[in-house]
C-alpha cells in the first residue's frame, strides 16, 4: 500500500468535511498552506507529530489518517466531533453564566452594604453549577458522568449548608454524605448496561 495517497486523501477529506480551508488548517498547525497542499496532493507526508495534531483537530486517531478503509464515513465522524465540541462549549457557557450571576449578586450585596457572609454567593455557585452540568450532561453527555456531577452536587450542597450555618457547629451534616455517596455509587452501578 502506498501511504502518501492514502494520507493525502484522508487529510483532504477530513478538512473539507470540517468546512476548513487549507489555510485555516495550516494556521492551526503553524504551517504554511503550501505544506498542507503538498500533503493533500501526496507529494509529501507530514511528520508523526503533525499527524497527531491533525488527528486531534478532527477528533480521529492517527490510525484513521493512515488507513485506506474506514468503518464510519468521515463526514459523519467530523460532524459528530464538531457537535460534541459545540455542546461542551454551550455547557461551559451556561456554567460561566452561573458564576457571572454569583459575582453580580456578590457585588450588588456589597454595594448595598449588606454585610456579613456575602462571599457565600460563590459557595452556592458550586452546587448550582453542578445542577447545570447534570442537565446538560443528561441531554447530550454520557450518563456515567452524571454520577460524578451528582456527587459534586451533594458535597457542595452539604458544604454550603455547613458554611451558611457555621455558627451552629453543624459539622455532622457531612456524615449525611457517606450514605449519600454509597447511594450514588449504587445508582451508577444500576445504570450500567449488562452485556
Secondary structure, DSSP 8 states (H G I E B T S, - for coil): --HHHHHHHHHHHHHHHTT--HHHHHHHHTS-HHHHHHHHHTSS---HHHHHHHHHHHT--HHHHH-S--SS-HHHHHHHHHHHHHHHHHHHHHHHHHHHHHHHHHHHHHHTT--S-TTHHHHHHHHHHHHHHHHHHHHHS-TTHHHHHHHHHHHHHHHHHHHHTGGG--GGGGHHHHHHHHHHHHHHHHHS---
